[in-house]
Amino acid sequence: MPLREEFERDGNWLFKRRSWLPVLLYPFAIAVIYFYQDTTHPLITSVSWGLICFGVSFLGLIVRALTIGFTPKGTSGRNTEKQVAETLNETGIYSVVRHPLYLGNFLMWLGLFMFIGVWWFVLICALAYWIYYERIMYAEEEFLRRNYSARYEAWASRTPAFLPRLSGWVPSNLEFSMRNVLKREYNGLFATVVSFVLINILSYFFAEGEFKIDVLWQVIFILGAITFLVLRTLKKNTKILDIVGR
C-alpha cells in the first residue's frame, strides 16, 4: 500500500478511537508517580506549580471554546464514526491554525504531563501525542482535499497546521455562542479536573501511604462537579443550551 494511503487509513482508525486512546497514558503516568515519588511529590503538592499546570490545561480549554463557539453545526464535532465537514471553516481561529481543537487538546494534556513533574515524561508524551494526532490530521486533510479541492488548497497554503500565525486572523462570520461551548465542553472540563485531583491523591498515597487531597484541588473539584452536574442536567432535560444551526 502506498504510504499516502497507509497514513490516511491509520489516521481514520485512530480518529474513530480518539476519544479514549489517550487514556492509555494513565497507567504510564501512575507508574512514573510511583517510581519517582521522592521528586514528584513536592511538585504535585505545590499550590503554585499546580496552578501553573492547571492554567496550561485551562488555556487548552479556552482554545477549544474559541473554536466551538464560532463554528456552525456539522463541523468541529466529537463524531467518531466518520469524517464530517458540511462546510470548510476558514475564519476565526481557523484563519490562524488548521487544527485548533487538537492544539487545545495538546495544551490540556500538556498541563497534566507537566503536573507530574518529570521532564522526560513530558517529552515522551508530547512526542507520542504528535505521532498520534499527526495521522489523524493527515486523514482529516485528505478528506477536506477531496471535498473542497482548490478552496482547501488555498486555505491550507496560507494557514499553519498546528502552530498559530496570528497575523492571518480573519474575523468569524458567526457570533460567539457560549451556550454551544457549555453544551459541548463540560465533559472535557470535568475530566481535566478529575485527572488533576487523581494525580494529587496518588502522589500522597505513594509518598505517605494515605489518601489526601490538597485544599486547592478540593475546591477545584467541588466547583468542577457542580458545573458538570448543572450543565449535564440542562443538556439532558432542557433546551436552554440548544441554539439553531450550532
WOVEN-V529662 format. One record per backbone hydrogen bond with DSSP energy under -0.5 kcal/mol. NH is the residue of the N-H (numbers start at 0). CO is the residue of the C=O. If there is no record, write none. Layout:
# WOVEN-V529662
NH|CO, NH|CO
This chain:
# WOVEN-V529662
5|1, 6|2, 7|3, 8|4, 9|5, 10|6, 11|7, 12|8, 13|9, 14|10, 15|11, 16|12, 16|13, 17|14, 19|16, 20|16, 22|19, 23|20, 24|21, 25|22, 27|23, 28|24, 29|25, 30|26, 31|27, 32|28, 33|29, 34|30, 35|31, 36|33, 38|35, 39|35, 40|36, 42|38, 43|39, 44|40, 45|42, 49|45, 50|46, 51|47, 52|48, 53|49, 54|50, 55|51, 56|52, 57|53, 58|54, 59|55, 60|56, 61|57, 62|58, 63|59, 64|60, 65|61, 66|62, 67|63, 68|64, 69|66, 70|66, 70|67, 72|244, 74|71, 85|73, 88|86, 91|169, 93|90, 94|91, 95|92, 96|92, 97|159, 98|160, 99|96, 102|98, 103|99, 104|100, 105|101, 106|102, 107|103, 108|104, 109|105, 110|106, 111|107, 112|108, 113|109, 114|110, 115|111, 115|112, 116|112, 116|113, 117|112, 118|116, 120|117, 121|117, 122|118, 123|119, 124|120, 125|121, 126|122, 127|123, 128|124, 129|125, 130|126, 131|127, 132|128, 133|129, 134|130, 135|131, 136|132, 137|133, 138|134, 139|135, 140|136, 141|137, 142|138, 143|139, 144|140, 145|141, 146|142, 147|143, 148|144, 150|147, 151|147, 152|148, 153|149, 154|150, 155|151, 156|152, 157|153, 157|154, 158|154, 163|161, 164|95, 165|163, 167|164, 168|165, 169|91, 176|68, 177|175, 180|176, 181|177, 182|178, 183|179, 184|180, 185|181, 188|184, 189|185, 190|186, 191|187, 192|188, 193|189, 194|190, 195|191, 196|192, 197|193, 198|194, 199|195, 200|196, 201|197, 202|198, 203|199, 204|200, 205|201, 206|202, 207|203, 208|203, 208|204, 209|203, 211|209, 217|213, 218|214, 219|215, 220|216, 221|217, 222|218, 223|219, 224|220, 225|221, 226|222, 227|223, 228|224, 229|225, 230|226, 231|227, 232|228, 233|229, 234|230, 235|231, 236|232, 237|233, 241|238, 245|242
